Amino acid sequence: MSVQVYILIQTDVGKASSVAKAISQIAGVTLAEGVTGPYDVIMRAESPSMEELGRGVLSKVQAVPGITRTLTCPVTTY
């Protein structure tokens, strides 16, 4: 079983495309696309555990230049 999250990302003006491209290169990221609305990029990631997700994926996402704010939404499976 793995942990899955969606992360909604706000970027600096004009940076959505470069942020999405950089994020899509991070291991564990399964989707990274530009969107319109209050957020500029939405991404999906998965990892074997929440700890590994934080260390291996989220820390790298937060280091991408151009990101101003993120909102992490864990996926609940039924």
Contact map, one row per residue, 1 for C-alpha under 8 A:
111000000000000000000000000000000000000000000001000000000000000000000000000000
111100000000000000000000000000000000000000000111100000000000000000000000000000
111110000000000000000000000000000000000000000111110010000000000000000000011000
011111000000000000000000000000000000000000011110000000000000000000000000011000
001111100000000000000000000000000000000000011100000000000000000000000001111000
000111110000000000000000000000000000000001111000000000000000000000000001111000
000011111000000000000000000000000000000001110000000000000000000000000111100000
000001111100000000000000000000000000001111100000000000000000000000000111100000
000000111110000000000000000000000000001111100000000000000000000000111110000000
000000011111000000000000000000000000011110000000000000000000000000111100000000
000000001111111100100000000000000000001110000000000000000000000001111000000000
000000000111111100000000000000000000000000000000000000000000000001110000000000
000000000011111100000000000000000000000000000000000000000000000000000000000000
000000000011111110000000000000000000000000000000000000000000000000000000000000
000000000011111111100000000000000000000000000000000000000000000001000000000000
000000000011111111110000000000000100000110000000000000000000000001000000000000
000000000000011111111000000000000100000000000000000000000000000000000000000000
000000000000001111111100000000000000000000000000000000000000000000000000000000
000000000010001111111110000000000000000010000000000000000000000111100000000000
000000000000000111111111000000011100000010000000000000000000000000000000000000
000000000000000011111111100000010000000000000000000000000000000000000000000000
000000000000000001111111110000000000000000000000000000000000000100000000000000
000000000000000000111111110010010000000000000000000000000000100100000000000000
000000000000000000011111110011110000000000000000000000000000000000000000000000
000000000000000000001111111010000000000000000000000000000000000000000000000000
000000000000000000000111111110000000000000000000000000001001100000000000000000
000000000000000000000000111110000000000000000000000000011000000000000000000000
000000000000000000000000011111000000000000001110000000011000000000000000000000
000000000000000000000011111111110000000000111100000000001000000000000000000000
000000000000000000000001000111110000000000111100000000000000000000000000000000
000000000000000000000001000011111000000001111000000000000000000000000000000000
000000000000000000011011000011111100000011110000000000000000000000000000000000
000000000000000000010000000000111110000011100000000000000000000000000000000000
000000000000000110010000000000011111000111000000000000000000000000000000000000
000000000000000000000000000000001111101111000000000000000000000000000000000000
000000000000000000000000000000000111111100000000000000000000000000000000000000
000000000000000000000000000000000011111100000000000000000000000000000000000000
000000000100000000000000000000000001111100000000000000000000000000000000000000
000000011110000000000000000000000011111111000000000000000000000000000000000000
000000011110000100000000000000000111111111000000000000000000000000000000000000
000000011110000100110000000000011110001111100000000000000000000000000000000000
000001111000000000000000000000111110001111110000000000000000000000000000000000
000001111000000000000000000011111000000011111000000000000000000000000000000000
000111100000000000000000000011110000000001111100000000000000000000000000000000
000111000000000000000000000111100000000000111110000000001000000000000000000000
011110000000000000000000000111000000000000011111000010000000000000000000000000
011100000000000000000000000100000000000000001111110110000000000000000000000000
111000000000000000000000000000000000000000000111110110000000000000000000000000
011000000000000000000000000000000000000000000011111110000000000000000000000000
001000000000000000000000000000000000000000000011111111000000000000000000000000
000000000000000000000000000000000000000000000000111111100000000000000000000000
000000000000000000000000000000000000000000000011111111111000000000000000000000
001000000000000000000000000000000000000000000111111111111100000000000000000000
000000000000000000000000000000000000000000000000011111111110000000000000000000
000000000000000000000000000000000000000000000000001111111111000000000000000000
000000000000000000000000001100000000000000000000000111111111000000000000000000
000000000000000000000000011110000000000000001000000111111111100000000000000000
000000000000000000000000000000000000000000000000000011111111110000000000000000
000000000000000000000000000000000000000000000000000001111111111000000000000000
000000000000000000000000010000000000000000000000000000111111111100000000000000
000000000000000000000010010000000000000000000000000000001111111100000000000000
000000000000000000000000000000000000000000000000000000000111111100100000000000
000000000000000000000000000000000000000000000000000000000011111110000000000000
000000000000000000100110000000000000000000000000000000000001111111100000000000
000000000000000000100000000000000000000000000000000000000000001111100000000000
000000000011001100100000000000000000000000000000000000000000000111110000000000
000000001111000000100000000000000000000000000000000000000000010111111100000000
000000001111000000000000000000000000000000000000000000000000000001111100000000
000000001110000000000000000000000000000000000000000000000000000000111110000000
000000111100000000000000000000000000000000000000000000000000000000111111000000
000000111000000000000000000000000000000000000000000000000000000000001111100000
000011110000000000000000000000000000000000000000000000000000000000000111110000
000011110000000000000000000000000000000000000000000000000000000000000011111000
001111000000000000000000000000000000000000000000000000000000000000000001111100
001111000000000000000000000000000000000000000000000000000000000000000000111110
000000000000000000000000000000000000000000000000000000000000000000000000011111
000000000000000000000000000000000000000000000000000000000000000000000000001111
000000000000000000000000000000000000000000000000000000000000000000000000000111
